[in-house]
Amino acid sequence: MKLNPFRIEHYYGKHEFTAKYMLSSSDAQSLSMAELLALEPNARAELDSLWLGYTESPGAPYLRQAISQIYVGMSADDALVVSSAEEGIFIAYHALVGSGDHVIVETPCYESALELARSTGAEVSLWERHFEDGWAHDLAALENLIRSNTKMLYINTPSNPTGINMKPEVLDAVIHLAREKNIIVLCDEVYRELEHDPKNRLPAICDLYDNAISLGSMSKSYGLPGLRLGWLVSKNHALLEKMLHFKFYTTICSSAPSEFLTALALRQRQVILARNLGIVQHNFPLLEAFLARHSDLFSWVKPNASPIGFPRVKIKGSVMDFCEEVVEKTGVLLLPGSVYDQPNHIRMGYGRSNMPEALEQLERYLTS
């Protein structure tokens, strides 16, 4: 297995824990342990008495039951707990595809969605979206990419890095194409439930297509990346079984405290989501106005979900150099789009409480 350097994590490893302001964060505002435990009256005592032995490899039944409540008509048996969405992507690819198979990956995307597909030995094609087209999904292009050996299609909605939700008619068409060819669809839904208008929420793909897998995580919409837990949900138990067998060679099982805290958070997810959506809805107009004031430098396709957007930067030099200069002089961390193979863009995040202060620092720099 050959893997290229993980550019996103390399860049963040360099700056994330030293920069004062994260204006590129992909997650919503985190909770403290005390804030999370306060959501249920007996949570502290239950955590104190938690047994710290091995947990069940598929995930604790009570946690899988809590996960199933996010979906329609799902049960605990339809969920597999993983140690973050990253492990979920790794397991899904390596358990289900390999040499001789063909995989289609929607791009731009989180880097591991593409690199881990390539690491399986499968042939990989890109279903590309373009800024110039408003990041639209070209269904004719997707249909032309499908081969007789196409085993899996990876899609991501709402999208990282664009923050745009797939249109319902596009999702329906994707499922139709997949069903015709019996293609597995792995849908990265880590930003689901953080649509700016909840009326625009798409159904989870696992509720629509038997040969689909929904990937979820505590890290993004819920703002709890420190729990390091995610899940794979599918009606196809043969797929779940293959992925479970592969998990025996990765993490085997999850952290007992993380399972307990994740289940608590999911039982209270409406409270957490309302809080996080409130932060997003407060910050988003501020970012939109900032970009409008600096339209000579920035343009974007307006996001409609998640706490991230992907503006194009109109400068003569390197966007990477621009980001390095900004973090050095202001302490504000932006993410250069080169980590998505989009070198003329930056990712900006607006899900953190101190985003207005970070934006103010960036504006001072731009106007100085």
C-alpha positions as CSV (number, residue, x, y, z in Angstrom):
1,M,0.0,0.0,0.0
2,K,1.4,3.3,-1.1
3,L,0.2,6.6,0.3
4,N,1.1,10.1,-0.8
5,P,1.7,12.8,2.0
6,F,-1.5,14.0,3.6
7,R,-1.2,17.6,2.7
8,I,-4.1,18.9,4.8
9,E,-2.9,17.3,8.0
10,H,0.7,18.3,7.3
11,Y,-0.3,21.9,6.9
12,Y,-2.4,21.9,10.1
13,G,0.3,20.0,12.0
14,K,2.6,22.9,11.2
15,H,0.2,25.7,12.4
16,E,-3.0,24.5,14.1
17,F,-1.8,24.5,17.7
18,T,0.3,27.6,17.5
19,A,-2.0,29.9,15.5
20,K,-4.2,32.2,17.7
21,Y,-7.2,32.1,15.4
22,M,-8.5,29.2,13.3
23,L,-10.4,30.8,10.4
24,S,-10.3,27.6,8.4
25,S,-11.7,25.2,11.0
26,S,-13.8,22.5,9.5
27,D,-15.7,21.7,12.7
28,A,-18.3,23.5,14.7
29,Q,-17.5,24.9,18.2
30,S,-16.6,22.2,20.7
31,L,-18.1,21.6,24.1
32,S,-16.1,21.0,27.3
33,M,-16.5,17.8,29.2
34,A,-18.4,19.6,31.9
35,E,-20.8,21.1,29.3
36,L,-21.5,17.8,27.7
37,L,-22.0,15.9,31.0
38,A,-24.4,18.7,32.1
39,L,-26.8,17.7,29.4
40,E,-28.0,14.7,31.4
41,P,-28.4,14.8,35.2
42,N,-26.8,11.4,36.0
43,A,-24.1,11.5,33.3
44,R,-21.2,12.3,35.7
45,A,-22.0,9.5,38.1
46,E,-22.5,7.0,35.2
47,L,-19.1,8.1,33.7
48,D,-17.4,7.6,37.0
49,S,-18.6,4.0,37.2
50,L,-17.8,3.1,33.6
51,W,-15.9,-0.1,33.2
52,L,-12.7,0.5,31.3
53,G,-12.3,-2.9,29.7
54,Y,-12.5,-3.8,26.0
55,T,-15.7,-2.8,24.1
56,E,-17.6,-4.7,21.4
57,S,-15.9,-4.4,18.0
58,P,-19.0,-3.3,16.2
59,G,-19.6,-0.7,18.9
60,A,-21.6,-0.8,22.2
61,P,-25.2,-1.8,21.5
62,Y,-26.5,1.3,23.3
63,L,-24.3,3.5,21.1
64,R,-25.3,1.8,17.8
65,Q,-28.9,2.3,18.9
66,A,-28.3,6.0,19.4
67,I,-26.7,6.2,16.0
68,S,-29.7,4.5,14.4
69,Q,-32.0,7.2,15.6
70,I,-30.3,9.7,13.2
71,Y,-31.8,7.6,10.3
72,V,-35.2,6.4,9.2
73,G,-36.0,2.7,9.8
74,M,-32.5,1.8,10.9
75,S,-31.6,-0.4,13.9
76,A,-28.5,-0.9,16.0
77,D,-27.6,-3.8,13.7
78,D,-27.3,-1.5,10.7
79,A,-24.4,0.5,12.3
80,L,-20.7,-0.1,12.7
81,V,-18.8,2.2,15.0
82,V,-15.3,3.4,13.9
83,S,-12.6,5.5,15.3
84,S,-13.4,8.7,13.4
85,A,-14.6,9.2,9.8
86,E,-11.0,8.7,8.7
87,E,-11.0,5.1,9.8
88,G,-14.4,4.7,8.3
89,I,-13.1,5.8,4.9
90,F,-10.0,3.5,5.2
91,I,-12.1,0.5,6.2
92,A,-14.7,1.0,3.6
93,Y,-12.2,1.2,0.7
94,H,-9.9,-1.6,1.8
95,A,-12.6,-4.0,2.8
96,L,-14.7,-3.6,-0.3
97,V,-12.5,-2.7,-3.3
98,G,-9.1,-3.7,-4.6
99,S,-7.0,-4.5,-7.6
100,G,-9.1,-5.0,-10.7
101,D,-11.9,-2.8,-9.4
102,H,-12.7,0.8,-10.5
103,V,-13.7,3.6,-8.0
104,I,-15.1,7.0,-8.8
105,V,-14.4,9.9,-6.4
106,E,-16.3,13.2,-6.3
107,T,-13.8,16.1,-6.2
108,P,-12.7,18.4,-4.8
109,C,-12.8,16.4,-1.6
110,Y,-11.1,15.6,1.7
111,E,-7.8,14.2,0.7
112,S,-8.1,10.8,2.2
113,A,-11.2,10.1,0.2
114,L,-9.1,10.1,-2.9
115,E,-5.7,8.9,-1.7
116,L,-7.1,5.9,0.2
117,A,-9.1,4.9,-2.9
118,R,-5.8,4.9,-4.8
119,S,-4.0,2.9,-2.1
120,T,-6.3,-0.1,-2.6
121,G,-4.8,-0.8,-6.0
122,A,-8.1,0.0,-7.7
123,E,-8.3,2.3,-10.7
124,V,-9.6,5.6,-9.7
125,S,-11.5,8.3,-11.7
126,L,-12.4,11.8,-10.6
127,W,-15.9,13.1,-10.9
128,E,-14.8,16.7,-11.0
129,R,-16.8,19.8,-10.0
130,H,-15.6,23.2,-11.0
131,F,-15.9,26.7,-9.4
132,E,-16.6,28.2,-12.8
133,D,-19.8,26.1,-13.0
134,G,-20.9,27.0,-9.5
135,W,-19.6,23.6,-8.2
136,A,-22.4,21.9,-10.1
137,H,-22.6,18.1,-10.4
138,D,-22.3,17.0,-14.1
139,L,-24.4,13.9,-14.2
140,A,-23.5,13.2,-17.9
141,A,-19.8,13.2,-16.9
142,L,-20.5,10.8,-14.0
143,E,-22.4,8.4,-16.4
144,N,-19.4,8.5,-18.8
145,L,-17.0,7.5,-16.0
146,I,-18.9,4.3,-15.1
147,R,-17.3,1.1,-16.3
148,S,-18.2,-2.5,-16.2
149,N,-15.8,-3.0,-13.2
150,T,-16.9,0.2,-11.3
151,K,-17.3,-1.1,-7.7
152,M,-17.7,2.0,-5.7
153,L,-18.7,5.7,-5.9
154,Y,-17.6,8.2,-3.2
155,I,-19.7,11.3,-2.8
156,N,-19.8,14.0,-0.1
157,T,-22.8,16.0,0.8
158,P,-22.7,18.6,2.3
159,S,-19.4,19.1,0.7
160,N,-15.9,19.6,2.1
161,P,-14.5,22.1,1.1
162,T,-17.4,24.0,-0.7
163,G,-20.0,23.8,2.0
164,I,-22.7,23.1,-0.6
165,N,-25.4,20.5,-0.3
166,M,-26.1,18.3,-3.3
167,K,-29.4,19.0,-5.0
168,P,-32.1,16.4,-4.3
169,E,-32.6,15.7,-8.0
170,V,-28.8,15.1,-8.3
171,L,-28.8,12.6,-5.4
172,D,-31.8,10.8,-7.0
173,A,-30.0,10.5,-10.3
174,V,-26.8,9.3,-8.6
175,I,-28.7,6.5,-6.8
176,H,-30.5,5.6,-10.1
177,L,-27.2,5.2,-11.9
178,A,-25.7,3.2,-9.0
179,R,-28.7,0.9,-8.7
180,E,-28.6,0.2,-12.5
181,K,-25.0,-1.0,-12.2
182,N,-25.1,-2.4,-8.6
183,I,-22.4,0.1,-7.5
184,I,-21.7,0.7,-3.8
185,V,-22.2,4.3,-2.9
186,L,-20.1,5.6,0.0
187,C,-21.6,8.9,1.0
188,D,-19.6,11.1,3.4
189,E,-22.4,12.9,5.5
190,V,-20.3,14.3,8.3
191,Y,-21.8,17.8,7.8
192,R,-25.4,16.5,7.6
193,E,-27.7,18.1,10.1
194,L,-25.8,21.4,9.9
195,E,-27.7,22.8,6.9
196,H,-28.2,26.5,7.2
197,D,-31.9,26.0,6.6
198,P,-32.9,22.6,8.0
199,K,-35.6,22.4,5.3
200,N,-32.9,21.7,2.8
201,R,-31.7,18.6,4.5
202,L,-31.3,15.6,2.3
203,P,-32.3,12.1,3.4
204,A,-29.3,10.0,4.4
205,I,-28.3,7.8,1.5
206,C,-28.5,4.6,3.6
207,D,-32.2,5.3,3.8
208,L,-32.6,5.5,0.1
209,Y,-30.5,2.7,-1.4
210,D,-29.7,-0.8,-0.1
211,N,-26.2,-0.8,-1.5
212,A,-25.2,2.5,0.1
213,I,-23.1,3.3,3.1
214,S,-23.6,6.5,5.1
215,L,-20.5,7.8,6.9
216,G,-21.0,9.9,10.0
217,S,-18.8,11.5,12.6
218,M,-18.9,13.3,15.9
219,S,-16.3,15.8,14.7
220,K,-18.0,18.2,12.3
221,S,-21.7,19.1,12.8
222,Y,-21.6,18.1,16.5
223,G,-18.3,19.8,17.1
224,L,-16.8,16.9,19.2
225,P,-13.7,15.8,17.3
226,G,-11.9,15.0,20.6
227,L,-14.2,11.9,21.0
228,R,-12.6,10.4,17.9
229,L,-15.7,8.4,16.9
230,G,-17.6,7.9,13.7
231,W,-19.8,5.3,12.1
232,L,-20.8,3.5,8.9
233,V,-24.5,2.7,8.4
234,S,-26.0,0.4,5.8
235,K,-28.9,-1.9,5.2
236,N,-26.5,-4.2,3.4
237,H,-25.2,-6.4,6.3
238,A,-22.8,-8.2,4.0
239,L,-20.9,-4.9,3.5
240,L,-21.0,-4.2,7.2
241,E,-19.6,-7.7,7.9
242,K,-16.7,-7.2,5.5
243,M,-15.9,-3.9,7.1
244,L,-16.1,-5.3,10.6
245,H,-13.6,-8.0,9.7
246,F,-11.2,-5.4,8.4
247,K,-11.6,-3.3,11.5
248,F,-10.2,-6.3,13.5
249,Y,-6.9,-5.3,11.9
250,T,-7.1,-1.6,12.7
251,T,-8.6,-0.5,16.0
252,I,-10.5,-3.7,16.9
253,C,-12.8,-1.7,19.2
254,S,-13.4,1.8,20.4
255,S,-12.6,3.7,23.6
256,A,-15.2,3.0,26.3
257,P,-15.4,6.6,27.6
258,S,-15.7,7.9,24.0
259,E,-18.6,5.5,23.3
260,F,-20.3,6.6,26.5
261,L,-19.9,10.3,25.7
262,T,-20.8,9.9,22.1
263,A,-24.1,8.2,23.0
264,L,-24.8,11.0,25.4
265,A,-24.2,13.6,22.8
266,L,-26.4,11.8,20.2
267,R,-29.3,11.5,22.7
268,Q,-28.9,15.3,23.1
269,R,-28.0,16.0,19.5
270,Q,-30.8,18.4,18.9
271,V,-29.6,20.6,21.7
272,I,-26.0,20.5,20.4
273,L,-27.1,21.1,16.8
274,A,-29.2,24.0,17.7
275,R,-26.3,25.6,19.6
276,N,-23.9,25.0,16.7
277,L,-26.4,26.2,14.0
278,G,-26.9,29.4,16.1
279,I,-23.1,30.1,15.9
280,V,-23.1,29.4,12.2
281,Q,-26.1,31.6,11.5
282,H,-24.5,34.4,13.6
283,N,-21.1,34.2,11.9
284,F,-22.1,33.5,8.3
285,P,-23.5,37.0,7.5
286,L,-20.3,38.5,8.9
287,L,-18.1,36.4,6.6
288,E,-20.4,37.1,3.6
289,A,-20.2,40.9,4.3
290,F,-16.4,40.6,4.7
291,L,-16.0,38.9,1.3
292,A,-18.3,41.5,-0.3
293,R,-16.1,44.3,1.1
294,H,-13.1,42.6,-0.4
295,S,-14.6,41.4,-3.7
296,D,-11.4,42.6,-5.4
297,L,-9.6,39.7,-3.6
298,F,-12.3,37.1,-3.0
299,S,-15.2,35.5,-4.8
300,W,-17.2,32.4,-3.8
301,V,-20.1,30.2,-4.5
302,K,-22.2,30.8,-1.4
303,P,-22.4,27.7,0.9
304,N,-25.8,26.5,2.2
305,A,-24.6,23.9,4.7
306,S,-21.7,23.2,7.1
307,P,-19.4,25.7,8.8
308,I,-17.0,26.0,5.8
309,G,-16.7,27.8,2.5
310,F,-14.2,27.8,-0.3
311,P,-13.5,31.3,-1.8
312,R,-11.4,31.9,-4.8
313,V,-8.5,34.3,-4.1
314,K,-7.5,36.8,-6.7
315,I,-3.9,37.6,-6.1
316,K,-0.8,37.7,-8.3
317,G,1.3,35.4,-6.2
318,S,0.9,32.0,-4.6
319,V,-2.1,31.5,-2.3
320,M,0.1,29.2,-0.2
321,D,2.5,32.1,0.4
322,F,-0.4,34.4,1.1
323,C,-1.7,32.0,3.8
324,E,1.8,31.7,5.3
325,E,2.1,35.4,5.5
326,V,-1.3,35.9,7.1
327,V,-0.7,33.4,9.8
328,E,2.8,34.8,10.5
329,K,1.6,38.4,10.8
330,T,-1.8,38.0,12.3
331,G,-2.1,34.6,13.9
332,V,-5.1,33.8,11.6
333,L,-4.9,30.4,10.0
334,L,-6.4,29.9,6.6
335,L,-6.2,26.7,4.6
336,P,-4.6,27.0,1.1
337,G,-6.7,25.2,-1.5
338,S,-3.6,23.5,-2.9
339,V,-4.3,20.7,-0.4
340,Y,-7.5,20.0,-2.5
341,D,-5.7,20.5,-5.8
342,Q,-7.4,23.9,-6.0
343,P,-4.4,26.3,-5.7
344,N,-6.4,29.5,-6.3
345,H,-8.8,28.9,-3.3
346,I,-8.7,29.0,0.5
347,R,-11.0,27.2,2.9
348,M,-12.6,29.4,5.5
349,G,-14.5,28.2,8.6
350,Y,-17.2,30.1,10.4
351,G,-18.3,27.6,13.1
352,R,-16.2,28.8,16.0
353,S,-17.3,31.3,18.6
354,N,-14.3,33.6,18.1
355,M,-14.7,33.7,14.3
356,P,-15.7,37.5,14.4
357,E,-12.5,38.3,16.2
358,A,-10.4,36.3,13.7
359,L,-12.1,38.0,10.8
360,E,-11.4,41.4,12.3
361,Q,-7.7,40.5,12.5
362,L,-7.7,39.5,8.9
363,E,-9.4,42.6,7.8
364,R,-6.9,44.8,9.7
365,Y,-4.1,43.0,7.8
366,L,-5.8,43.4,4.4
367,T,-6.5,47.1,4.9
368,S,-3.2,48.1,6.5
